[in-house]
């Protein structure tokens, strides 16, 4: 288990900070995919720790939160993350989420803008999911355990040795099922939008994210919208991590510079 960086300890249990942050720069909050964990984005945090204070979200029901109740509602997830973020004032805030994490990040941004404008993000970066207004449901949360395990194998995001370990899978499947239920029951309200720039990332060969679905994220911002494609499928983040880290560092720099020049931030 990767140990959090000491001064970054979070009493709510929702945030992990693994690396010493730079003296200046934004805070980047990373929201994992369904079944994912904070440690799964450890190396990305390591690659970006010179550009931002990186906080990885840890959903309940996994790893060091294994004994906690899994949450199967996107709204509740977003509410809890907002509560965890509010005490951490001082740096400009950017939210980055992959797949399930995209809609959690988006909902967190909406809540911060409407309820806590002083902590509104300066940018949202979504990845690996069509726009929030598009309802997605493949019924994965209703599958039997074996079929559910097979479905995540098809996405190529889970190590084969984990899939072959029945004890580990028994521990992982409840949180995975809850995450899928949260994603499948989510209905992002059409017409909702953030006022900050929104960037959309995707794997060029990700068949789960049609190009037109990704481009519809433009409907969810009243500011700048940018799209980036990377080689790979749904988990291009793993195979293209150095390139993704470079893109994130560049976009963090752009978002921070833009926010400094914008009177509303």
C-alpha positions in Angstrom: 0.0 0.0 0.0 1.4 3.4 -1.0 1.8 5.7 2.1 0.2 9.2 1.9 2.5 12.1 2.2 2.3 13.1 5.8 1.2 16.8 5.8 -1.5 15.9 3.2 -3.4 13.6 5.6 -7.2 14.0 5.1 -9.5 13.4 8.2 -12.5 12.6 6.0 -10.8 9.6 4.3 -11.7 10.8 0.8 -8.4 12.3 -0.3 -4.9 10.9 -0.6 -1.8 13.0 -1.2 1.2 10.9 -2.0 3.8 13.4 -3.0 5.2 16.7 -1.7 3.6 19.6 -3.7 5.4 22.5 -5.3 5.5 25.8 -3.5 3.2 27.2 -6.1 0.7 25.8 -8.6 -2.9 24.5 -8.6 -4.4 21.6 -6.8 -5.3 18.7 -9.1 -8.0 16.4 -7.8 -8.0 13.0 -9.5 -11.2 10.9 -9.6 -10.7 7.2 -10.4 -12.7 5.0 -12.7 -15.3 2.4 -11.6 -13.5 -0.2 -9.4 -10.5 2.1 -9.3 -8.6 3.4 -6.3 -6.3 6.2 -5.3 -3.2 4.1 -5.5 -4.1 3.2 -9.1 -3.2 6.8 -10.0 0.0 7.0 -7.8 2.4 7.1 -10.7 0.3 9.8 -12.4 0.5 11.8 -9.1 4.3 11.2 -9.1 4.6 12.5 -12.7 2.6 15.6 -11.9 3.8 16.5 -8.4 6.1 19.2 -9.8 3.2 20.9 -11.5 0.5 20.7 -8.9 -0.6 19.6 -5.5 -2.1 16.2 -6.5 -5.0 14.8 -4.4 -6.3 11.3 -5.4 -9.8 10.5 -4.4 -10.4 7.3 -2.5 -13.9 6.0 -2.8 -15.2 3.9 0.2 -15.4 0.1 0.1 -11.8 -0.6 -1.2 -8.2 -0.8 0.1 -7.9 1.0 3.4 -11.6 1.9 3.2 -12.7 -1.7 2.7 -14.8 -1.9 5.8 -16.9 1.1 4.9 -20.2 1.1 3.1 -19.9 1.3 -0.7 -21.7 4.3 -2.2 -23.8 3.6 -5.3 -25.0 7.2 -6.0 -23.0 9.8 -7.9 -24.7 12.7 -6.0 -23.7 11.3 -2.7 -20.1 10.7 -3.9 -19.9 14.3 -5.1 -21.4 15.7 -1.8 -18.7 13.8 0.3 -15.8 15.0 -1.9 -17.1 18.6 -1.7 -17.0 18.3 2.1 -13.5 17.0 2.0 -12.2 19.7 -0.4 -13.7 22.8 1.4 -11.1 23.0 4.2 -8.3 22.8 1.6 -8.3 26.5 0.5 -5.5 28.5 -1.0 -4.7 27.0 -4.4 -6.6 27.2 -7.6 -8.6 24.0 -8.1 -8.7 21.7 -11.2 -10.7 18.4 -11.3 -9.7 15.4 -13.4 -11.8 12.3 -13.7 -11.6 9.1 -15.7 -14.7 7.2 -16.8 -16.9 7.1 -13.7 -14.6 9.7 -12.2 -15.6 12.1 -15.0 -19.2 12.4 -13.8 -18.2 12.6 -10.2 -15.7 15.4 -11.0 -18.4 17.2 -13.1 -21.0 17.0 -10.3 -18.4 18.2 -7.7 -17.7 21.2 -10.0 -21.4 22.0 -10.3 -21.8 21.9 -6.5 -18.7 24.1 -5.8 -19.9 26.7 -8.4 -23.4 26.9 -7.0 -22.9 26.5 -3.3 -19.2 27.5 -2.7 -18.2 29.9 -5.4 -15.1 30.9 -3.5 -13.8 27.3 -4.2 -15.1 27.0 -7.7 -12.7 25.1 -10.0 -10.7 26.9 -12.6 -11.0 23.9 -14.9 -12.5 20.4 -15.3 -10.8 17.7 -17.3 -13.0 14.7 -18.1 -11.7 11.4 -19.6 -13.1 8.2 -21.0 -16.8 8.9 -20.9 -19.4 10.5 -23.2 -21.0 13.7 -22.0 -22.9 13.8 -18.7 -26.3 14.3 -20.4 -25.9 10.9 -22.1 -27.4 8.2 -20.0 -25.2 5.0 -20.1 -26.4 1.6 -18.8 -25.2 -1.8 -19.9 -26.7 -3.5 -16.8 -23.2 -4.4 -15.5 -24.3 -3.9 -11.8 -26.9 -6.6 -12.2 -24.5 -9.3 -13.5 -23.5 -12.4 -11.4 -20.0 -12.2 -10.0 -18.4 -14.3 -12.7 -19.9 -12.3 -15.5 -19.1 -9.0 -13.8 -15.4 -10.1 -13.5 -15.4 -11.0 -17.1 -16.8 -7.6 -18.1 -13.9 -5.8 -16.4 -11.5 -8.1 -18.1 -12.9 -7.1 -21.4 -12.1 -3.4 -20.6 -8.4 -4.4 -20.2 -8.1 -2.3 -17.1 -7.6 -5.0 -14.5 -4.4 -7.1 -14.1 -4.9 -10.8 -15.1 -3.4 -11.9 -11.8 -6.1 -10.0 -9.9 -8.9 -11.6 -12.0 -7.4 -15.0 -11.3 -7.4 -14.5 -7.5 -10.8 -15.5 -6.2 -10.3 -14.1 -2.7 -9.1 -10.7 -4.1 -12.0 -10.6 -6.5 -14.5 -11.4 -3.7 -13.2 -8.3 -1.9 -13.2 -6.1 -5.1 -16.5 -7.0 -6.6 -18.8 -5.2 -4.1 -17.2 -1.9 -4.7 -17.1 -2.5 -8.4 -20.8 -3.3 -8.4 -21.6 -0.2 -6.4 -19.6 1.9 -8.8 -21.4 0.5 -11.8 -24.7 1.0 -10.2 -23.8 4.7 -9.5 -22.8 5.2 -13.1 -25.8 3.4 -14.6 -28.3 5.2 -12.4 -26.8 8.6 -13.1 -28.7 11.0 -15.2 -26.9 14.3 -15.7 -29.4 17.0 -16.2 -29.4 18.3 -19.8 -28.6 22.0 -19.8 -26.3 21.9 -16.8 -22.9 23.5 -17.4 -19.9 24.8 -15.5 -18.6 28.3 -16.1 -14.9 27.2 -16.2 -13.1 25.7 -19.2 -13.8 22.0 -19.7 -11.3 19.7 -21.5 -12.2 16.2 -22.7 -9.7 13.4 -23.1 -10.2 10.0 -24.8 -8.4 7.0 -26.2 -8.6 7.1 -29.9 -9.6 3.4 -30.0 -12.0 3.5 -27.1 -15.2 1.9 -28.5 -17.0 2.8 -25.3 -16.7 6.5 -26.1 -18.0 7.5 -29.5 -16.5 10.7 -30.8 -19.8 12.4 -31.0 -20.6 11.5 -27.4 -17.2 13.0 -26.3 -17.8 16.2 -28.2 -21.1 16.7 -26.5 -19.2 17.6 -23.4 -19.1 21.0 -25.1 -22.7 21.4 -24.0 -21.6 21.3 -20.4 -19.5 24.5 -20.2 -20.1 28.1 -21.0 -16.3 28.6 -21.3 -13.6 27.1 -23.5 -13.9 23.5 -24.6 -10.9 21.4 -25.8 -10.6 17.8 -26.9 -7.5 15.6 -26.8 -7.1 12.1 -28.2 -4.4 9.6 -27.2 -3.5 6.3 -28.7 -5.2 3.4 -27.0 -8.5 2.1 -25.7 -10.5 2.8 -22.6 -7.5 2.6 -20.3 -5.1 4.6 -22.5 -4.1 6.3 -19.3 -2.0 3.3 -18.4 -0.4 2.7 -21.8 0.2 6.4 -22.5 0.8 7.7 -19.0 3.9 9.8 -19.9 2.1 11.5 -22.7 -1.0 12.0 -20.6 1.0 13.5 -17.8 2.6 16.0 -20.2 -0.8 17.0 -21.5 -2.1 17.4 -18.0 0.9 19.5 -17.0 0.4 21.7 -20.1 -3.3 22.1 -19.5 -2.8 22.8 -15.8 -0.4 25.6 -16.8 -2.9 27.0 -19.3 -5.9 26.9 -16.9 -3.9 28.6 -14.1 -2.6 31.3 -16.4 -6.1 31.9 -17.8 -7.6 32.0 -14.3 -5.1 34.7 -13.3 -6.1 36.8 -16.3 -9.8 36.4 -15.7 -11.4 38.9 -13.2 -14.1 36.4 -12.1 -11.5 34.1 -10.4 
